[in-house]
């Protein structure tokens, strides 16, 4: 996953929120070892290093939240949206490994991929959203 400079701030806000609200906190960590503090140190040294580190953190968040129920996902998305932060669904749509693979391949292979794509298609931006809708339709007709 690649993060462009223009996308850094909104994704950093998402990451900070997710780390605080979704991940188990390690109370014994010193303040400078907090993941967001480490990211801040990377920012001070190199914007490219910070973007790469942020991408890895988001990948970890997506992996750890991959099996959330639709109900829990809706609650998380609502909380993020209320704070003006990108939703988990939107970040999944952009960076989820399964979604990226399907979009790159251009075909939905199975029901797992179908439901993963269906769950995020409305959060995608054009032209990806149109492509994703066509891939879903093609899978449905193969049914």
PyMOL commands that set and color helices and strands:
alter all, ss='L'
color gray80, all
select helices_A, chain A and resi 5-21+31-33+35-45+47-64+70-82+88-95+97-105+111-123+128-142
alter helices_A, ss='H'
color red, helices_A
deselect
rebuild
show_as cartoon
